[in-house]
Amino acid sequence: MLSGFATTWILGIKSLLLHPLRSLLTVLGIFIGVASVIWLLAIGEGISVKAQEQIAGLGAENIIIRSIKPPSEATEGARGLVPYGVTRLDYETMVETIPTVTRALPIREITRQFRYGARFLDGRLVGCTPEYAEVTQLVIDRGRFISSSDIASRKNYCVLAAATAERLFPFEDPLGRSIKVERDPYVVIGVLKPRAASAGVGGSFAAQDFSKDVYIPITTLWFRIGDRVLTFGTGTFNGEIVELSQVTLRVNHVDNVMDTSEIVKNTLREKHKLEDYSITVPLELLEQAKNTRMMFILFLGMIAAISLIVGGIGIMNIMLATVTERTREIGIRRALGARRADITRQFLAETIVLSVLGGLTGIAGGLICAPIIELGRNALEAVVPEMMADVPGVIRTMSPRIVPMSIPLAFCISVVVGVVFGLYPAMRAARMNPIEALRHT
């Protein structure tokens, strides 16, 4: 039995070697199918992981409340500047009345021009507290960040983002020197390391660029600038009254985040009749991202499976042609005593060899996904940097991640496809009438 089994496989391999180019093209179809399954799932997983990392970077235990300017229809008929957004009273109420909130981070952001000597830069002035650096993952390069004593004393101190320091102090050490924000001087006490921009998350949390920031104590901003901000341009005038641009609440436990977010919504809903705030819950977005990941992987897997089916059709086509070419050989084998089962096994052995070989080479091709993607991305950035700059950051910085289950899954599917699509040609060969087969020329 073992000898007959081994003979069947040897005959099958020899038959395939008689037509190497045909066999190679058939293997190529399965190779493309298996490799595409692994590649597409790896790319989908890489994008999903990157997106989840960005959401997780906001903090799974955080609730982020942003001030949003209400639509013009909502303030129609009002005179002068209409205050909007989160207030200091909202901030104090949430801190004092919600027991699950362990920390609250108030933030005020204003667009301003920064000057040092003859050099200037338009950027973002951020009034914040010492916790801001930890929450936004800012890292000090030189000096220090804002301290609690700076907040209490309303010091005219500032910390510069890396690009801001490079622009205003290209040849000098900025520490200890003063920059001008409008007419007020601020002493530089620290310089940050470069911080990549964060991608927009959710419908209401826009992307943030930290490269042109200047950070000062929020109490200093309230004292020096206040809540009323006026901007004059050429023939234009803009103004707003905003107390806080953002409040980030830290909840004591991740299990309490969703309940706390409902309390926050109810608290703000009572005091804000205008649509002048938005609430972003990273934990909620993270759960949505995980669900989207499963749908994404399933969808990409189905697309990749089509390639395997096409490869299977190629196997069937080749084997049907092979059966026709080898009709006389089949007749001779049947005349010498070969059973239908023997003929079926031989042709099935050939299709299995093709599908297994295609599956193994496809796995090898799938495992080199990451370096090939990286090489292609570097080439595109060198050739068409403008086009690559417009590509979303989550895709531009994404690294493919091989889904472990995709390797055995793709291989098993390739073998099954080979057997299923090779079964009909094998059965057709086995059903041939030996006498008619011997007459075939």
N, C-alpha and C positions, 0 to 999 in steps of 0.2 A: 504493500500500500504506500509506504513511504517512498519507494523507488518510483512508482507511478506518479505520485504527487510531485516529486522532484523533477521528473522528466517533463511533466506538463509545464512547469515554470521555466525550465531550460529551453524547451521548444518555443515558448512564448517570447522569451528574451531574444532568442536567435531570429525569430520572425520580425521582431521590431528592428533589429540591427540590419536587416536586409534593406530597409528603407530609412536610413538615419535622418534625412532631412524632414521627411513626413513625420517621423516620431518626434523630432525636435520641435516642430511647429505645434504639434498636439500638446506636448509638455508645456510649451510656452503659454498656451491658452490657460491651462490650469495654474501655471506660475503666476500669471497676471491676476487671476481671480483670487488666489490665496494671499499674494502680496497686497492687493488692494484692500482686502478685508482687514489685514493687520495695520496697513497704513492709515486708512480712513478712521478706524477705531482709535488708533494712537493719536492722530491729529485732533479728533473730537475730544478725547480725554485730556489732551494737553490744553486745548482752549478752555474746556470746562474747569480744569484745575486752576488755571490762571485766573479765570473769572471768580472762582470761589476764594482764591487767595486775596484778591482785591476787596471782595466783600468782607472776608474775615478780618482784613486789615482795619476795617472800620470798628471792629470790636463786636463780638457776638453778644456781649453783655451791655452794649450801648444802645441808647435811643437818641437819635439826632433830630433836632428841631431847627429848621431854617426859616428865616424871615423871607417872605416873597411879596413883591409889590403886587397889589391887587389889580385886576383889570380896570381900565379906565371907566368902563360903564358903572363899576361899583362905586366910584368916587365922583361921578358926574354931578355937578351942581354944588360941590363943596368949594369953599373959598380958601385960597392960600394953599400951603403945603399940608397934606393930610398925613398924620402919623400912621405908620403901619408896622407890622412885624411883632416879634417877641419883645416883651418889655422886662425891665428889671423886676417889676412886681410879679410878673409870671415866673421869673427865675426864682425869686425868694419863696413864692407860694409853693412851687413844686419841691424845692429843697426842704421846706419846713413841714409840708403836709403829706408827702408820699414817703412812707417808712422804708420802702424797698430801695430808694435812691441813696446810694452811699457817697456819691461824688457828683458834682455838677460843674461843668466847664463853660463859662460865658465867653463869647467871642464877638468882637466888632471889627468889621473889615471896611476900609475906605480906600478908594483909588486916589493916590497922591503923587506929587513929583518930589523926588529926593535930590538934594544938591550937596556937592562938596567942591568948593572952589568953582572952577569953570565947568566941571562935569555934572551931568544930571541924568536922571533915569525916572521914567514913569513906571510906577509899580503899585503894589498893594500894601497899605499900612494896616497891620493887624494888632489890635488891642487884645491882650490875652493874659492868662495866668501861668504860673510855673508848670502846671500839668499839661499845658498845650503841647510841649515838646514830646512828652511821652505818648500822648494820644495820637499825634500825627507822625510819630516816628522820625522826629528831627534829631540829628546828631551834631553835637558841638565839635567844631574843628579847633577853634582857639577861643580862649576866654571862658565865659559862662553864659547861661541863659538867665532869664528874668527870675528873681527870687521873691519870696513872700514879703520881705522887708521893702523891696522896690514897690510892690503893690501898695503896701500900707503907707509909704512915704510919698507916693505919686512921683517917683523919680523920673527925670528926663533922660532915661537910659534906653538904648535900643540894641537889638541883635540883628545882624544882617544875614540874609541868605547868601549862598556862595556866589551866584551870578551878580547880585547887587554889590557885594564887596569887590568883585573883580572889575565891575564897571566903574564904580566910584573911586576905588583905590588900586589902580593897576600896578603902581610902582611903590606903594607905601603899605605899612602895616596899619590897618584901620583901628586897632584897639587903642582906646584913649582919645581918639580924635572925634570931632563933632560933625554931624551932618545937619543940614537944614531941611525941615519939613514945613513948608510955607515959611513963616518967620521964626519958628521955634527951633532952637538947637537941641540935638539929642546926642549924648555921648555914647560911642560904640563900646559895648562891654563884651561882645561875643560875635563870632562868625561861625556859621553852620557849614557842615559838609553838604555837597550837592545832594538834592532830594528829587527823585523822579516824580513827574506829575502823576496824580492819581486819576484813573479813568472815571467817567461818570457812572454812577451806580443808581439804578432805579430811575423812575421818571422825574423825580424832583431833586436829585442830588447830582449837581453838575460836576464835571471834571475840575480839578484844582491844580494850578501851576504854582509851585512853591519857589520858583527860581528868582523872582523879582520882589521878594517880600522884605519888609522891615517890621520887626516885632517890638512892641513897646508895652509897658504895663497898661492894662485896660483902664485902671483908675486915672492914669495920666491922660489917656485919650479922652475919657469923659470930661476931665477937668480942662484940658487944653483946647479940645475941638468941640466937644459936646455932641448932642444928638442931631442937631440941625446941620446938614451938610449942603453947601451951595457950590455949584460948579458953573463957571462962566466960560463960554466959548465964543467963537466969532459969530456974533449975531444970535447966539443961543444961550439959554439959561436952564439949568436943571437943578433941582433941589429935592431933598428928602429929609424926613424926620424918622430916624430909626434908632432905637436904644441898643438892641442886640441883633447881630447878624445871624448868630447861631448859638444854640445851647446843646451841649452833649451831656446826657445823663448816664451815669454808670449805675447799673442795677446790681444788687448784692448777690444774685444767683441767676444763672441762665434760665432756670425754670420759671422765674418770676418776670421775665422780660415782656412776654406778650400781655400778661395781666397789667403790668405797669404801663405799657404803651396805651392800653385802653383808658386807664385813669388819666394819663397825660392828655389824651384826645378829649376826654370829657371836661377836664379842667380848662383847656384852651377854648373849647367850643363855646363855653358859657361867656367868655370875655371877648372873643373875636368873631364878630358877625361877618366881617369881610374875609375873603379867602386870602389871608395875608401870612400864612405859614404852611409849612409842610413837615410831615413827620416821616423819617426814614428809620426803619427797624432792620438793621443788618441781619439779625437772626432769621427774620421772615424772608428776606431776600436770599439768604443762604439756603433755606429749605426749598425755595422756588428754584434756585440754581441746581440743586441736587436732583430735583424732579425733572428739570429740563435736560440735565445730563443723561438721564436714563432714556428719555425720548430721543435725544440727539444720537446717542450710541445705537439705539434700535434702528433709527432711520438710516444712519450711515451703514450699518451692518446689512440692511436690506438692499441698499444700493450696491454694496460690494458683492453681495451674494449673486446679483445678476451676472457679474463677471464670471463667477464660477459656473453658472448655468450655461453661459455662452461657451465656456471651455468644455462643458459636458456635451453640448451639441456638436462641438468640433470632434470630440472623441467618437460620438455615434457616427458622424459623417465619415470619418476616416475608417472606422471598423466596418461600416457597410461596404465601402469601396474595397476594403481588404477581403471581405467575404466573397465579393464578386470575383476578385482577382484569383482567389485561392479555391475556387469551386472544384477544380480537378483534384487538387491536393486533398480536399475534404472527402471527395468520392473515393480516392485511393485508400485513405485511412479507414473509411467505413467498410470498404471491401476487405481490408486486412483484419477486421474484427473490432475496430474502435466503436464504442457505444456513443449514443447521443450525449450522454453525460460527459464523456471524455472530450468531445468537440466543444461543448459548452464551457467546460473548465479551461480549455486552452485559450479560447478567445476572451474569457473573463480574466484569465491571468494576464493577458496582454494589456487589457484596459486598466487593471489594477496597478500594473507596473507603471503605466503612463501616468495615472493619477497620483500614485505615491511619489514618483520622481518629481512630478510637478508640484506636489504639496511640500516636499522637503526643500526644493529650491525656492519655492514661494516663501517659506518661513525664513530662509536665509536672506531673501530679498527684503522681507518685512522688518527684520531686525536691524537693518541699516537705515531705517527710516529717519532717525534723528540726525545723523551726520549728513545725509543727503539733503534734508530740509534746511539745515544750518548752512550748508555750502551754497544751496540755491538762493537762500535769503541774502547771504553776504554778496553773492554775485549781482543780485538785483539792486542792492543798496549801492553797489559801486557803479552800476550801469545807469540805473534810473532812480537816483536818490530822491527826486521830487515826488515821484509816484509812491515810493515806499514811505515817505513822510506822511502821506495822506492815509496810509493803512492804519486801522485802529491799533492802539498800543497792545491790546490783549493778544492780537494775532502777530504783531511784529516781534514781541518778546516771548511768545509762546514756544515751549519746547515739547515735541511729541512725547507721549508717555505710552509705552507698550501696555496694552491691557492683557494681563496674563492669560485670561480665559480665551482671548482671541486666537492664540497659537494652536492649542488642541482643537478648538472649535473649527477653525479654518481648515486644518488638516483632515479632521474627520469628515467635514462636508465635502472636501475634495475627493476623498476615497468613496464616499457614498455616491457622489455625482458620477464618478467613474464607473462604479458598479451598476447604477441605475441606467445610465446611458449606454453602457456596454452590454447590458443584458439582452436587449432586443437583437442586436447583430449576432450575439453568441447563439441565441435560441434559433434565429433564422438559419445560421450555419448548421446547427444540429438537426434541423428538420429537413434538410435537403435529401432528396431521393438519391441513394448511392449510384444507381444506374444512370440517371439523368446527369448527375455530377460528373461521371466518367466520360460522358459524351461531350461535355462542355469543352470548347476549344478556346 
